[in-house]
Amino acid sequence: MKVIDKIREVSKENNGNKVVFSFEFFPPRKQEVVENFFERMERMVAHNPTFCDITWGAGGSTADLTLDIANRMQNKVCVETMMHLTCTNMPVEKIDHALDTIKSNGVQNVLALRGDPPRGQDKFVPVEGGFSCALDLVKHMREKYGDYFGITVAGYPEAHPDVIPASGVATAEAYNNDLAYLKKKVDAGADLIITQLFYDTDCFLKFVNDCRQIGITCPIVPGIMPIKDYRGFVRWTGVCKTKVPPEVMAALEPIKDNEEAIRAYGIHLGTEMCKKIMASGIKTLHLYTLNNEKSALAILMNLGLIEESRVSRSLPCVKEDVLSAPKTKDANQANQNTHGNGN
């Protein structure tokens, strides 16, 4: 089922007051930890997220593993699955191979991204026979596959990192151009937007309002990344050029060497961000888990969206006919997670 249809169904329940949530995972770097990865996923899926997504490694580096994981998520874990797909190092035939594979496995949802530049390169350069941006990918999917896939695209509350200068703030022109490009992706066939991580909730709410002002009407889902460790937080916000409010840095600095305190603050901050977002009328939350359930589930418990003592269904739920389908192989192999610093 398409994620957009699930969200629309839920929005009709309880006069549109029901809040739904989803989780993002990335392929493990080592094959030997895949089973542990699925154990964690199953514990989280037991709380009935609307969907879960799995990232596509930088440059297609985890192509085989991502395809296999997407199949297992959809047909053994039995959670509605969204697979990231990027344009980096992907000629059209490889993109179609990936899309045909997930279609044959019953996966209907794709997060279409340009992707990051390949390792060792500063700028994105399209591969020969490939696409230069997510807009090209969205158009191709609609032209070749019609309405089969539910297509999600990335939104950037502070503008895309490529247009954010060293000062850390995009110009009004760059921000508006980025919004106009986002509308092109939606007009080309995308039916859902998930945002880049952010820590300034007012910035996100302004972004949503700005999108509505230019005619973007589809759901805009906030991407929430709980702070779990100081170094990781600094790294992620640096890569994504994410604005960090002064009060957040002031809270983190005195405890930056205390992992337990950092994690507790991350849960508190994530909870407060989500409360403010929900109070604005937005009823969808997407949690970047970094393959760890504790912070994400703690935030959802704080919000009253789940209860740790209540696991509503048993796992796994295997569709043997799909899981026994022949596996296909792609030349690229494992190592790195990409959420999508790419338009």
C-alpha positions in Angstrom: 0.0 0.0 0.0 1.2 3.5 -0.7 2.2 5.5 2.4 0.3 8.5 1.2 -2.9 6.4 1.2 -2.2 5.2 4.7 -1.7 8.8 5.9 -4.9 9.9 4.2 -6.8 7.0 5.8 -5.6 7.9 9.3 -6.3 11.6 8.8 -10.0 10.7 8.5 -9.9 9.0 11.9 -10.7 10.8 15.2 -11.5 14.0 13.2 -7.9 14.1 12.0 -6.5 14.2 15.5 -4.6 10.8 15.4 -0.8 11.2 15.2 1.2 8.8 13.1 4.9 8.1 13.2 7.5 6.3 11.2 11.1 5.2 11.4 14.2 5.4 9.2 16.9 2.7 9.2 20.2 2.3 7.3 21.8 -0.9 6.1 24.3 -2.3 8.6 27.9 -2.0 7.5 28.7 -5.6 8.3 26.7 -8.6 7.1 27.2 -10.4 10.4 25.1 -7.7 12.3 22.1 -8.0 10.0 20.2 -10.3 12.3 20.7 -8.0 15.3 19.6 -5.1 13.1 16.3 -6.9 12.3 15.8 -7.8 16.0 15.9 -4.1 16.8 13.6 -3.3 13.8 11.1 -5.8 14.9 11.0 -4.4 18.4 10.2 -1.0 17.0 7.7 -2.2 14.3 5.8 -3.9 17.1 4.6 -0.4 18.0 2.8 -0.1 14.6 4.6 2.7 12.7 2.8 3.9 9.6 5.9 2.9 7.6 9.6 2.4 7.9 12.2 3.4 5.3 15.6 2.0 4.5 18.4 4.2 3.0 20.4 3.7 -0.1 24.1 3.7 0.5 26.3 6.5 -0.9 26.8 5.9 -4.6 24.7 2.7 -4.5 27.3 1.2 -2.2 24.7 -0.9 -0.4 22.5 -1.7 -3.4 22.2 -5.4 -2.9 21.8 -5.2 0.8 19.2 -2.4 0.6 17.1 -4.3 -1.9 17.2 -7.5 0.3 16.4 -5.6 3.4 13.5 -3.8 1.7 12.1 -7.2 0.7 12.4 -8.6 4.2 10.9 -5.5 5.8 7.9 -5.6 3.6 7.3 -9.4 3.5 8.7 -10.8 6.7 8.6 -8.0 9.2 5.4 -7.0 7.6 5.8 -3.2 7.8 4.9 -0.9 5.0 8.3 -0.2 3.5 9.8 2.8 1.7 13.1 2.5 0.0 15.5 5.4 -0.7 16.8 5.5 -4.2 19.5 8.0 -5.4 20.9 9.0 -8.7 24.6 8.8 -7.7 26.5 6.3 -9.9 23.2 5.0 -11.2 22.6 4.9 -14.9 18.9 4.4 -15.9 19.2 0.7 -16.3 20.4 0.3 -12.7 17.6 2.5 -11.4 15.1 0.4 -13.3 16.7 -2.8 -12.0 16.1 -1.5 -8.4 12.6 -0.4 -9.1 11.7 -3.6 -10.9 13.1 -5.6 -8.0 11.1 -3.9 -5.3 8.0 -3.9 -7.4 8.3 -7.7 -7.8 8.6 -7.9 -4.0 5.5 -5.8 -3.4 7.2 -2.6 -2.2 5.3 0.4 -3.4 7.1 3.3 -1.8 10.3 5.2 -2.8 12.1 8.2 -1.5 13.5 9.8 -4.6 16.8 11.6 -4.0 19.7 13.0 -6.1 22.1 11.6 -3.5 25.5 12.8 -2.2 28.6 13.1 -4.4 30.5 9.9 -4.6 33.2 9.5 -1.9 36.2 11.7 -2.7 34.2 14.2 -4.8 33.0 17.6 -3.7 30.3 18.1 -6.2 27.6 15.9 -7.7 28.2 14.9 -11.3 25.7 12.7 -13.0 26.9 9.4 -14.3 26.7 8.8 -18.0 23.2 7.6 -18.8 22.0 8.7 -15.4 19.9 11.5 -13.9 21.2 14.9 -12.5 18.6 15.5 -9.8 15.6 14.0 -7.9 13.2 15.8 -10.3 14.5 13.7 -13.2 14.0 10.5 -11.1 10.5 11.5 -10.1 9.6 12.2 -13.8 11.1 8.9 -14.9 9.2 6.9 -12.3 5.9 8.4 -13.2 6.5 8.0 -16.9 7.6 4.4 -16.7 5.7 3.0 -13.7 2.6 5.2 -13.7 0.8 5.3 -10.4 2.3 2.1 -9.0 4.8 3.8 -6.7 4.1 6.2 -3.9 6.9 8.8 -4.4 8.3 10.8 -1.5 10.9 13.6 -1.9 13.1 15.5 0.5 12.4 19.0 1.8 14.9 21.3 3.4 13.6 23.7 6.0 16.7 25.9 5.8 17.3 25.3 2.0 19.4 22.6 0.5 23.0 22.4 2.0 24.5 23.0 -1.4 23.1 26.6 -1.4 23.9 27.4 2.3 27.1 29.5 2.5 29.8 29.5 5.1 27.7 32.0 7.1 25.2 29.2 7.8 22.2 31.0 6.4 20.9 30.7 2.8 20.0 34.0 1.1 16.3 34.7 0.6 16.8 34.1 -3.2 18.4 30.7 -2.7 15.7 29.6 -0.2 12.9 30.7 -2.5 14.6 28.9 -5.5 14.8 25.8 -3.4 11.1 26.0 -2.5 10.3 26.5 -6.2 12.3 23.4 -7.1 10.5 21.4 -4.4 7.2 22.4 -6.0 8.5 21.1 -9.3 9.1 17.7 -7.7 5.6 17.6 -6.3 4.1 18.8 -9.5 6.0 16.0 -11.4 4.4 13.3 -9.3 5.7 13.3 -5.7 2.9 12.9 -3.2 4.8 13.2 0.1 7.6 15.3 1.6 9.9 14.3 4.4 12.3 16.9 5.7 16.0 17.0 6.4 16.8 17.0 10.1 16.4 20.3 12.0 16.6 21.6 15.6 14.9 24.9 15.1 11.2 24.1 15.2 10.1 27.6 14.3 12.2 27.3 11.1 10.4 24.1 10.2 7.0 25.6 10.8 7.9 28.6 8.7 9.0 26.2 5.9 5.6 24.4 6.0 3.8 27.7 5.8 6.0 28.9 2.9 5.3 25.7 1.0 1.6 26.2 1.4 1.9 29.8 0.2 3.3 28.6 -3.1 0.7 25.9 -3.6 2.4 22.7 -2.2 -0.6 20.9 -0.6 0.8 17.4 0.0 1.7 16.2 3.6 5.0 17.6 4.9 6.5 15.2 7.4 9.1 16.5 9.9 12.3 14.5 10.1 13.4 14.3 13.8 16.8 13.1 14.7 17.3 12.6 18.5 20.7 13.7 19.8 22.4 10.6 21.1 26.1 11.7 21.3 27.8 15.0 21.1 30.3 14.1 18.3 27.6 12.6 16.2 25.4 15.6 16.6 28.3 18.0 15.6 29.1 15.8 12.6 25.5 15.5 11.3 24.7 19.2 11.8 27.9 20.1 10.1 27.3 17.9 7.1 23.7 19.0 6.7 24.5 22.7 7.6 21.7 22.6 10.1 21.1 25.6 12.3 21.5 24.8 16.0 19.6 27.3 18.3 21.9 28.9 20.9 19.9 27.5 23.8 20.5 24.0 22.4 24.3 24.5 22.3 24.2 26.1 25.8 22.5 23.0 27.1 24.9 20.6 25.4 28.2 22.2 26.1 28.4 21.5 29.9 27.4 17.8 29.4 29.1 17.0 26.1 31.4 14.3 27.7 28.5 12.7 29.6 26.9 10.2 27.2 23.9 9.5 29.4 23.2 13.1 30.0 23.4 13.9 26.3 21.0 11.1 25.5 18.6 12.3 28.1 18.7 15.8 26.8 18.2 14.5 23.3 15.1 12.7 24.3 13.8 15.9 26.2 14.5 18.1 23.2 13.0 15.7 20.7 9.9 15.4 22.8 9.5 19.2 23.1 10.0 19.7 19.4 7.4 17.1 18.6 4.9 18.6 21.0 5.3 22.0 19.3 4.9 20.5 15.9 1.8 18.5 16.9 0.3 21.6 18.5 0.6 23.4 15.1 -1.7 20.8 13.6 0.8 18.5 12.0 0.0 14.8 12.8 2.9 13.0 11.2 6.4 12.4 12.7 9.4 10.7 11.1 12.2 9.6 13.4 15.8 9.1 12.2 16.7 6.2 14.4 20.3 5.6 13.4 19.4 1.9 14.0 18.9 2.4 17.7 15.5 2.2 19.2 15.9 3.7 22.7 15.7 7.4 22.0 13.1 7.2 19.4 10.8 5.0 21.5 11.4 7.1 24.6 10.2 10.2 22.7 7.1 8.4 21.5 6.3 7.2 25.0 6.7 10.8 26.3 4.2 11.9 23.7 1.8 9.2 24.7 1.9 7.6 21.3 3.1 4.2 22.4 3.2 2.2 25.6 6.3 0.0 26.3 4.2 -2.6 27.9 1.8 -3.0 25.0 3.1 -4.8 21.9 0.1 -5.2 19.6 1.2 -7.9 17.3 3.6 -10.8 17.1 6.5 -11.0 14.5 7.5 -12.2 12.0 4.7 -12.4 9.5 6.2 -14.2 6.5 4.9 -14.1 3.0 6.8 -17.2 1.8 5.9 -16.9 -1.9 7.6 -13.5 -2.1 10.6 -14.3 0.1 11.3 -17.4 -2.0 11.6 -15.3 -5.2 15.0 -15.5 -6.8 17.5 -12.9 -5.5 19.0 -10.4 -8.0 22.5 -9.0 -7.8 24.0 -5.6 -8.4 27.6 -4.8 -8.8 27.8 -2.2 -6.0 28.3 -3.3 -2.4 27.9 -2.1 1.1 29.2 0.6 3.4 27.6 4.0 3.9 24.3 5.5 4.8 22.9 8.4 2.8 19.7 10.2 3.8 19.7 12.5 0.9 21.8 15.6 0.8 20.6 15.7 -2.8 17.8 17.5 -4.7 
